[in-house]
Amino acid sequence: MITFKQHLEETTAMRLVDLLPKKVKHALYRLLHKDKYKSALNMYHELMKSKDPHHVKMSKDQKIKVAADWAKLDTKEFRKVMDRITRYK
C-alpha cells in the first residue's frame, strides 16, 4: 500500500511533457487530437451544405460553435484549425 507521502511525491513529480518546449508540446497536442479536428471540420462542412431550414437560419459563427461543441473543442481553438484547413483533410 502506498503511503500518503509517496502518493504526494508521485503526483507532484514533473511529467516528461512539461520538459518539452512550448512549440513541441503544441505540435504533439495537434497530432494527438487530429481526429477531433477532422470530425469538427466535417461537421461544419455538413452544416454549411445542409438544406434544413434550422441550419440555413444559423449564422456562420453559430455553425462553428455547434461543430466545436460537438467535437468537444474550444471555439477559439477550432477557428485556428479552420485557418489551417489543409493539414487535417
C-alpha positions, 0 to 999 in steps of 0.5 A, a space after each residue: 500500500 502506498 503511503 500518503 507521502 509517496 502518493 504526494 511525491 508521485 503526483 507532484 513529480 514533473 511529467 516528461 511533457 512539461 520538459 518539452 518546449 512550448 512549440 513541441 508540446 503544441 505540435 504533439 497536442 495537434 497530432 494527438 487530437 487530429 481526429 477531433 479536428 477532422 470530425 469538427 471540420 466535417 461537421 461544419 462542412 455538413 452544416 454549411 451544405 445542409 438544406 434544413 431550414 434550422 441550419 440555413 437560419 444559423 449564422 456562420 459563427 453559430 455553425 462553428 460553435 455547434 461543430 466545436 461543441 460537438 467535437 468537444 473543442 474550444 471555439 477559439 481553438 477550432 477557428 485556428 484549425 479552420 485557418 489551417 484547413 489543409 493539414 487535417 483533410 
